[in-house]
């Protein structure tokens, strides 16, 4: 598959995210899809596998955060597509806002996303997810 087609598939993936189109997302990812989000101490960190993992991630995200994501640049080589973007939002449990500059490294094979690895500002996200310590009594 050409790099241009791979980029279009990734753009379609981001468009489906923007629409909240769960079925559209599932149609664009392979059965053995893997999404890796680094970090600790925030709701979305971890590795999710397959359609069930993607559905779990979407459900966790809808319960945990309000966010707006903007993909700003796309670059591709072979079956890899790199996306540079920014997310802004709020962690619902803490009501704290965040700004997260990110890069996604995505692998596309046979017109499906097979792997997505986020490189995100884990410190900004963990800080927004951290509940304030109670003050002295």
N, C-alpha and C positions, 0 to 999 in steps of 0.2 A: 504494500500500500504506500502511496506517496506521502511525503511529509505534509503536503498541503491538505490532503484528506485527513491525516491524523490530527492536524491543527483544527480542522473544521469539526471533527468529532469531539475534541476537547472543548471547543467553543460551544457546541451543542450541549455538552454536559453542564457548563457554567450557566447557560441560558435556562436549562431545566432546574438548576438550583435556584436561580432567581425567580422562577415562576412557582417554586414549591411543587414541582411536578415529580412526585415519587416514582410513578410508573415510567416516565420518560428517562429518569436516571437509571432505573433498573434495566431498561432496554439498552442502555449505552455501556453497561459494565458486564464483564465476563462472569460466569458462575463462580470462578475461583478468585474473584477480585480481592485485592488487599489494599486497605487504606491505613497508613501509618501516620499517627499524630503524636509527636514527641511531647514529653513533659510529664510533670507530676502536679498534683494539687489543683487541677482544674478538670471540669466534667468531661471534656472530649478527648483527653489524652488516652492513648492506647492504640492497639492494632485491631482492626476489624476485618473479618474475612467473609467473602461471598455476599450474596444478596441479603441474607439474614443480618450480616454484620453492617451492611450499608443501611438497612432499615432501622437497626438498633441505633446507629449513629445519628440518623435523621431524627428519630424519636427523642434521643437524649438531648440533641441540639435544641429541639423545639421546647422541651421542658426547662432547659438550663440557660439558654442565652437568647437575646435579641441581637441580631447582627445584620449588617449590610456588607456584602463582599463585592469588590470590584476587581476583575481581572484587567490588568492594564497593558501587559505585553505578553506576546507569545513567541517562542523560538523553538525550532524543532531540528532534530538530526535523527534520521532513521526512524525507529519506532518510539523515540523519546520526545516528549513535548514538555517544555519548561514554561511555566506561567508565573509572572510577577504581578503581585497585586497588593491590595490593602483591605483589611476588614475593620470595621468599627462597630461597636455595640456595647451591650451591657450584660453582665452576669446577673441573672434574675435573683439568685439566692442572696447576693450581697448588695444589689442595686448599684454596683460599681461599674464604671465605663472603662473601655479599653480601646486602643488603636493598635492594630497588629499588621505590620508589614510582613509579607510572606512570599515564598517561592514554592511552587508545587512542581515536583518532578513526576511526570506521568508517563507510563508505558502503555502504548496502544498496539494491540495485535489482533489481526482479523477483524478490524473495525470495532473493537471493544476495548474499553479501558481495563487493563489487567492489574495495574499497580499505581497507587498514588502515594507519594511520600511528601509530607509537608515539612517545610523549613520555616518555622514561625517564631515569633517573639514570645517564647514560653514564659519569660519573666513577666511581661506585661499581662499575659493571660492568668498566670498564677497569682499575681498581685491583685487582679480584679476579682478572682475567685476566693481569695483569703478573707475569712471573716475577721473583723477586728477583735482583738483580745479584750476581754472585759477589763474595765478600770479597777483601781484599788477599791476595796470595800470601805 
